[in-house]
Amino acid sequence: HGNHKENSPFLNSSEAVKGGDYYDRNLALFEEELDIRPKVSSLLGKLVNYTNLTQGVKEHEEAESTDGSKKKVSKSPSMGTLMGVYLPCMQNIFGVILFLRLTWMVGMAGVLQSFLIVLLCCCCTMLTTISMSAIATNGVVPAGGSYFMISRSLGPEFGGAVGLCFYLGTTFAGAMYILGAIEILLTYIVPQAAIFHPSGAHDASSAMLNNMRVYGTVFLILMAVVVFVGVKYVNKFASLFLACVVISILSIYAGAIKSIFDPPEFPICMLGNRTLSRDQFDVCAKTIVKDNITVASKLWELFCHSTNLTTENCDEYFLMNNVSEIAGIPGAASGILKDNLWSNYMEKGEILEKAHHPSVDVAGQKNSLHLYVLSDIATSFMVLVGIFFPSVTGIMAGSNRSGDLKDAQKSIPVGTILAIVTTSLVYFSCVLLFGACIEGVVLRDKYGDAVNKNLVVGTLSWPSPWVIVIGSFFSTCGAGLQSLTGAPRLLQAIAKDNIIPFLWVFGHGKANGEPTWALLLTALIAELGILIASLDMVAPILSMFFLMCYLFVNLACAVQTLLRTPNWRPRFKYYHWALSFLGMSICLALMFISSWYYALVAMLIAGMIYKYIEYQGAEKEWGDGIRGLSLSAARYALLRLEEGPPHTKNWRPQLLVLLKLDEDLHVKYPRLLTFASQLKAGKGLTIIGSVIQGNFLETYGEAQAAEQTIKNMMDIEKVKGFCQVVVANKVREGIAHLIQSCGLGGMKHNTVVLGWPYGWRQSEDPRSWKTFIGTVRCTTAAHLALLVPKNVSFYPSNHERYNEGNIDVWWIVHDGGMLMLLPFLLKQHKVWRKCKMRIFTVAQMDDNSIQMKKDLATFLYQLRIEAEVEVVEMHNSDISAYTYERTLMMEQRSQMLRQMRLTKTEREREAQLVKDRHSIARLESLYSDEEDEADPVPENIQMTWTKEKCDAEKRNRGSAVGSFRDLISIKPNQSNVRRMHTAVKLNEVIVNRSHDARLVLLNMPGPPKNTDGDENYMEFLEVLTEGLERVLLVRGGGREVITIYS
């Protein structure tokens, strides 16, 4: 063929290098990519062979293949829709409730309300199946069924919560099946096996419950042993158990048809309109004729406590009413249906009565109550929903086997939907048949007391009641076994995913992958269910967990559909988000209908698991829908924020913190982050920005590393926010980029936090303070507020607490109220909470300081900020010699620096000229217009050498030498002196008042319009803050940030 090359598996890059011929000549363009990415043909070859083994098998195979190199040939999954999905679903759906409780439900609720209950439950499962099919056909579902579907489409938190709900549901289902089996065994098969016997007339139920507990525990241990020894035996018998169910159901239909023309004989003994319990007497009459003598029957003895026909201590009700017999099963043709249409709910301990039956209503004796058939629990529509729902669960059985199916994506929807339709039809027809064939009092009789302790369904079945008794016993045992095999596997799958750390121990199993520990836990939880001992109590618990699980399946489908995730392309097309939502609401409604307190508990459990996984769980990224949901929500919120600038009330500093990294990419001043976290206390937006100097293509890795360092630092300092590292040729450009482009839409920063350039006086290099002033100018231009914490290394860490002390605000210029707002925000944090706030303002000579103080106090009162107010008067004093001295020193120093820089540039220029005498020279001064960050290595710039330039050059050189002489005879500039005077005076006042304050907030004067005075500006700031431990220089962004209005 010539396609031998395609058959070779995809080579890894090392082999590819050896076989130079390997690259297709057609793909030469993609040579670099082929080193790291497979060619399409080989990728497809790999994907087609994908087999889908059950959870945990893969790992064992891999482990075996590493021991001995013999690979086992995995048999390909071969089950079709019928065997793989339809029958398992049927078997899981039909259960103990159908045989033990459906007749009773029809009797209590009536045929119409029973229809409603079945309809509700079946709609719930049907809609869930539609959602489940959509999820199951969206990609290959690994074994593990529902848990995998939900966790991979809703994320680990929901997956874990639902997985555990489903696990608990399945475990309690096991308990319920065992209880059902014991009930059948002790009530209908061998009543004499009971260990506890009722001592008096009234504790019959408690004796029965104790029997259930003892036998249930024994059964549970037996079943757990069977499961432990071998699952394959359970699966072998599965078909047998299914056959039992099918035969039992068929026998009900057969009996119903037969009852039309030949109803079975099950007479019921009635006293007046009350139903009598048949197991204590045989003849249904007050007297019997024995050898032509009328003697008291057993019934008379029971009611009158004497064998002769005396009436003095007889039960009054017994004397007044007649005993009669009615047919227990009148048959389908008798028209009994119209009596059974309506509901007949009863309270606990009420006597079963037949309506419209002749009776005289008098009070009977208390001690003869046990002779009647009594209702054992209070019933209502809600109770019955909770008890019936477990008989529709089990729809996940097919998807749990997805690993064994030939074509899971086709089989799961078809098989499950068919199974639900079938079972629903069976339930509807059974409700109708029971209502049409059986007398109402018999239906309401839960344990068949009125019909000689026969199973009520059994009385209808043909050829004999035993068919159903035995069939239901076996099918119930089988279902219990299957629950006990399924639940541990589910738990193992959850544990193996490692999303819930404390479950990891359950991930281990025997060498063949049997989950031993998980089985143990399952048995323990099931034992809890068995200790409850009443089928009617366990059923609602189980309903809760299953409903919870189904609710999330529907949610998963709805979320994926509404978000239109790119990966959401199910094969199964007949789903819609509205159906999923409907299913979800039905699930929720059923939860609260059947019992609201269980519903709250189940939700609480799920919520706690969710939160636990969120905080503790392993970080898993499964591309789930909730991730997509938060993206959508974020986008929506951001678009809403765009609608206008925030109102002053909502203004809070959204920080951009500019961090400096040292050579090893460590954060130079981590306290800046601490300060940011104290100021924000977790609210609003914090962006941590940093600039790395260099070329993006070369320093990309470095930028990633820096980002990681900063993120780790943010975690340590508990800063909730984002991190952005920019690579730029010049630091100042990088900072300008950050200030312009950080944030997104309405989530933009409005405040820049900038570190103070320490040591700017000492360094010869003017870059540090040039960058600083450049940034100050940038923020002013961008109308952003600016915070400069000076001496930031003295700021408190998050663990310190200030128990007393002041935060002093020196309010010299009003710039939007930042100065008021910041201390208020800081005091929200526990570090600063106990500090007092003091506000100082400066009064000039012509101000009325008393009035000022009053006004300020009123203002603060209206702002609802508690603070002490002080007005400090500054007298117009003459400029002192000290000020003069400082100004002079400052100007001389800057002059000197300029000279030194110039001479340095001169020397470099000389060398350059000598080198390039004949060639083109670079003639820009390195110190031109603040471009101090230019590379010291000159680049060649095409430039022509002209006569004028030559002259200028000479002149420059001359002036440079001359200016050294000028230094000595310098006169300080007047405006500089004035500024210095302000700085010195203010500093005196501030140090005088605030030397012991925990933090001093000051207005930061703006940089000079003219760039020549930049070093002087730095000097003013230094003078202004001299002698203060912690200073925060604040510059407003030109908008009001605090308001007195509500």
FITORZA-23676 format. One record per residue (C-alpha): x, y negated, z. Coordinates in steps of 0.05 Angstrom, whole numbers, plus 5000, padded with zeros to 4 digits. Example, Ala and Ser with C-alpha at 12.3 -4.5 7.8 and 13.67 -1.06 7.14 Angstrom:
residues 2
524650905156
527350215143
end
This chain:
residues 1046
500050005000
505549525017
502049295081
506749705125
509149065155
502248905182
501949565219
508149425260
506049145326
507448405340
514848345355
517147915411
521747345394
528147715409
526548255359
524247735310
531147415311
534448075295
529948255237
530947645196
526247925143
520647935194
518047235180
513247245122
515746805067
508746525063
509146265135
515845925132
512645275152
510545565219
517145895237
517845515303
510845675324
511646415308
517046455360
512046315415
505246485384
503047135351
501147175279
493647235269
493947935239
497648225298
493147855348
486948155317
490048845319
491148775393
484148505408
480449065371
483649595415
481049255478
477849775521
473649605579
474650075637
471250035703
473949585757
480349845786
481650395735
486349985693
491049845751
491350585769
492950775698
498450265695
501150515761
501151235735
504351045670
510150725706
511251355748
511151845691
511351565621
505551995599
499851535579
492951825589
488351765529
482551355555
475951635530
472151105493
465550885524
460051265491
453451135527
447650875487
441850425507
437450985533
442351355577
446750765596
441650225611
434450425605
434351025651
439050755705
434750125708
428350525713
431350955768
433650355807
427149975799
422350525819
423450645891
420750805958
415750225959
411650515902
410151155940
409950906012
406950216009
403550065943
396850375963
396949996029
398549355992
392649455945
388149586005
390248966043
390948465986
385548745941
386548905867
386548175844
391747915893
395948545883
395948385809
398447695827
403947965872
406348455819
405847915766
409947425806
415347925822
415648195751
415947495721
421647345767
425647945745
423747855672
426147145669
432447345707
433647895656
433147395599
438346955633
442547555650
442347815579
444747145554
450547145602
452047885591
452347805516
456847195520
463547545514
465648215540
462948335610
467848745651
465049275697
462748955762
456448705731
452748145763
458547915806
463147845746
457847505704
456446975756
463446855780
466146785710
460546305689
459345915753
466145935785
469246305844
465245935897
458446135869
461146795845
463446975915
457046735948
452647115899
457247715898
456647775973
449147655971
448448205920
452948645961
448848546024
442448645985
444949305957
447249526026
440649366059
437249716000
441150336020
438550256091
431450156065
431750786023
434351196081
428750936125
423751106071
426551806066
426051906141
419051636142
416952146090
420652696126
417852566196
410852356177
409052806120
413953396114
415953626183
412453206237
414653716289
421953516279
420852876319
425352806379
421652256416
414252376429
409351846450
408251916525
401851506527
396851276476
400150616462
407550736449
406651156387
410050636344
416150546389
417251306392
416851326316
421950756310
426751126356
426051746314
427551336253
433751046286
436651726305
435052086241
436951476199
443851456230
444852196218
442652126146
447051526136
453151896162
451552486117
450652046056
457051656070
460852316074
457852536007
459851885975
466751926006
467852635982
465952515911
462052015871
461752495813
456752925852
452252325862
452352165788
451052895771
444752895812
442452225787
438552535729
435253025777
432852465822
430252085762
426352705741
423252725810
420852005802
417952115733
414352755754
411452405815
408851825774
405952295721
402452685776
399052035800
396351905730
394152635723
390552595790
387151945771
384552235706
382152865741
378552455795
373752185742
370152855736
372753245795
374852815854
379153175906
376053325974
378752866028
372952696075
373752116123
370452106190
367051446208
364251236275
359550676257
363850266210
370350446244
375150956216
377251526261
384151816263
383252526239
389152886269
386052986339
379653356320
377253776263
369553736262
366753056245
360553076290
358452896362
355653586376
356354266346
351754866349
355255466377
351256116385
344755706379
346955256436
348654526423
355354386456
359853776457
364753736400
372153556408
370252846388
365352806446
370653036494
375452516469
370451946477
366752176540
372352536577
367753126592
365753776559
358353756578
353653276544
353452766600
353852036581
355551666645
362751516628
362251526553
364950986508
359150516495
360750426421
360851186414
353851246443
350750686401
353650896333
352951506289
358551926262
358551996187
363152276133
364951916069
369252136011
376451896016
377251915940
370651765906
374251785838
375051305781
367751365759
364751175826
365050415818
369050345883
373349835846
368649255859
369349365935
376849375929
377548745887
377948255945
383048196000
382248466070
388048206111
388348446183
391548256249
396048726286
392149246326
385549126289
381149736275
380149926203
372849806187
368749946125
364549336106
357049426095
357050076133
351350126184
353949996255
351849696322
357149216345
358649316419
365249296455
368349976465
373150196518
380549996514
383150696527
379651006467
383050536417
388151066398
382551486368
381550976313
386050806255
389350146272
393149646231
400449656255
402848966231
399348316215
398848226140
398147646094
399647506021
406547256040
408347876081
406248326023
410447945973
416648046016
415148786024
413548905951
419348525919
424749065930
420749515884
422449075825
429848975841
434949405806
435049035740
442648965745
443849715740
445149665666
449849095668
453549425725
455249985678
457449535622
464149895621
461150545597
456850285542
458350365469
455649675451
454249305515
452148675481
446449025446
444549535499
444049105561
438548625538
434449155502
435049685555
433749235614
427848875583
424749535563
425749815633
422349205664
416549245615
415649985630
415949915705
411449305705
406249695665
406850265714
405749805773
399849455742
396550105722
397850405791
394749805826
388649885781
388150635791
388850595866
383550065869
378850465824
379751155855
380951095930
376350865986
378450196016
379450446087
384050996062
388050486021
388950056083
391150656123
398650616119
400651296146
394651706122
391851816192
384751836166
386352376115
389852876161
396652536159
397152616084
401052126042
395651686013
398651705943
399152455952
391652525962
390552255892
395952665857
394953305819
396153895826
397953805900
400053255949
406653615958
408853425888
409352695908
411752815979
417653235956
418952825894
418952165931
423452455985
428752665936
428352045894
428951615956
435052005980
438151935911
436951185909
440151125978
446251505954
446851055893
446450425935
451950705979
456350835919
454850175885
455749695943
462949875963
465149815890
462149115887
465648925952
472149205924
471448795861
470448165902
476348335947
480848485888
479347795859
482247525923
477546935927
475547085998
482047176036
479347556097
476448096052
483148306021
483448946064
477249206028
480749175961
484849795979
482150495969
484251215962
489451385909
483951485857
481050805869
475351005915
473950415960
474750746028
474850136073
469249816035
465150436044
466250396118
463949676122
457949846078
455950406125
456449946185
452049406154
447049936131
446950186203
444549496224
438749576175
437150256203
437149996274
431649516253
428050166237
421849886206
421249916131
416749306132
422048906169
427949116126
424548996059
424048226066
431448176086
433348546023
428548125981
432147506005
439047725983
436647965916
432547345903
438646935921
442747325871
437447255816
436846515830
444146415816
443946835752
438446375727
442345765749
448546015713
444746095648
441245425654
447645045671
451445355613
445845215564
444744495586
452144335586
453044655517
459844925539
463845065475
464745775498
457345895508
455346305447
451046895470
449147435421
442347475454
438646895424
431946905460
433746495520
432145775537
434245335595
426945205613
425845955622
431945985667
429445405708
422545725714
425846365737
429945975786
423945625815
419946285820
425846585857
426046005905
418546015914
418546765928
424146675979
420146176018
413546526008
415847196035
419046896096
421746206103
426446336161
429946916126
430446466065
433945926106
438646446137
440346736069
441746046041
445845876101
450046506092
450946356018
452645626033
457745826086
461146316039
461145775985
464445266030
469345786057
471645965987
472045235969
476745086027
480445746036
479846135973
485246255922
485445735867
482146085809
480745755742
475846185705
473245655659
466645655696
460445235685
460744855750
467344565728
463744335665
458044075707
462643635748
465743385684
458943195657
456942865722
463442475725
462542235654
455442025668
457441655731
463241315695
458641085640
453740815692
459440425725
460940095659
454439715661
457339125698
462538895748
461239125818
457438675865
461438335919
458038785970
460839395936
467739115926
473039525960
480339535943
481440075890
488940155896
494440245846
500540405889
507040295852
512140785881
519540775871
523241435862
530541525876
535441895832
533242585857
526042395842
524242345915
519341825939
523541255967
518240956014
513241486032
510241006083
507040636024
502741256015
501241276089
499040556087
494640696026
491241286060
489940866122
487040306081
482440766041
480641296092
478941756035
474041286001
474340975932
479941045882
487341105894
492141165836
499441285852
503641025795
511041085782
515740905725
521541325702
526640975659
528541315595
525941605531
519441995534
521742555488
527742705531
525042575601
518242915595
520343485641
523042985691
516442615690
512643265704
517343415762
516342715790
508842785785
509243435824
513543115878
508742535885
502743015888
506043405944
507542765980
500242555971
497943206002
502543106062
500142396072
492842596059
491942106002
486042305960
487242045891
490642115824
497842065803
500641765740
507841765719
509841345659
516341395621
518840725593
525240425568
524839865618
521939925687
518339265681
514939475616
512840125649
509739755707
506139285659
503339895623
501040205688
497639565710
494039515643
492140225629
491140605694
484140835711
478340965665
472140555652
469140325717
474140715757
479540195749
484139935802
483139215826
488839175875
496239325866
500639545924
507839385911
514039525953
518538955974
525338955938
529939045998
537038845990
535738375932
540537865961
546238355965
545638665896
549338335839
544138625792
538138145788
533738705762
530438895827
527438225843
526338045770
521938665765
518538465830
516837765806
514938025738
509938495771
507137935813
506037525750
502938125715
497838235770
496137495771
495137505696
490738125701
486637805757
488338365806
489538295879
496438445905
498838735971
506238725988
507739096053
514338836078
518639276124
514239846104
518640366138
516340076205
509040186189
505640716233
504841436208
498141776207
499542126273
500941496314
495441136351
495540406371
491840366437
492339616440
495239036401
493038536349
492438496275
493837766260
491137436198
494336776177
489136476131
492535896095
489135916027
482336216013
483036715957
476637115957
476837366029
481737936019
485037736084
478537856123
476838496089
483438856096
483938866172
476639086175
478139666129
484539846166
480739866231
476340416203
482440866208
484041196274
491140916275
488640196278
481840296309
483540016378
487039396351
483838706359
483438236301
485737506307
484936986253
489436376251
488435806205
492735186196
490234486206
493733886176
494033206211
487732936179
483533556193
478633586251
481334216284
475634306334
470434276279
474634756237
474735266293
467135226300
466035306226
470835896222
467436236280
460636146247
463336416181
466137036215
459637136253
455837136188
460937606157
459438076215
466938126230
469138096302
475437696311
478637166354
479336496319
484936006329
486635366292
494035186293
495834456282
501934296241
504533586252
507833216197
514933236223
520933026186
524833516146
530133806192
537433886177
536534636183
531634626125
536434216085
541934696101
537835306080
535734986015
542834805999
545435496014
539935795971
541335365912
548835455916
547936205920
543436245860
548235795822
554036235840
550436865819
548636545753
556036365743
558337065760
553437355711
555436865658
562737015666
561237755663
557437655598
563137225572
568237765583
563938275549
562737805491
570237685482
571638425478
566038505429
568637955385
575638245384
572838915366
568238685311
572238095286
571238295214
564538615222
557838385245
557638215318
552238225368
551437525393
545737535442
547637425513
545938015555
542637545603
537837225556
530737075578
530437575635
532338155590
536838395645
534839115634
537939155566
543139705557
550139475575
552539835513
551339325457
547639555397
549639295330
544738785305
545138555233
546937825239
550737325198
556236915229
555336175214
559435555229
554135255275
553935875317
561435875323
561335165350
555735305399
559635895424
565635465439
561434945474
558235475517
564935725539
567135035558
560934895600
561535555636
568335365663
566034665681
560134885721
564335225774
566734535792
559634275798
557934785851
561434415906
558033755894
550834015888
544933615914
538834015934
532833945890
527233545924
521534015909
525634595934
526834225999
519434106008
517834825996
523235056043
520534576095
513634906090
516635596095
520935426155
515335066193
510135616179
515136146198
516335786264
509035756280
507636476259
513436766297
511436356357
504236626357
504837316325
511737596343
508538176380
502738316332
502039016304
501138746235
501338046206
497337886143
499537276104
497536926041
502937045990
504836415953
504736495878
511236515837
513435855805
510835675737
517935555714
522036185712
528535835732
526535815805
525336555813
531036695862
528936105903
521936395906
524737035935
528536625985
522236256006
518636906018
524437156060
524536526102
516936556110
517037256138
523437226178
523237516248
516637896237
516638646244
510938856198
508238366147
503038476093
503337946040
496537876006
494737545942
487437535919
485237715850
481237085840
474337365857
470137375920
470938045955
466837926017
460037616026
455537376082
449237606047
446338286057
end
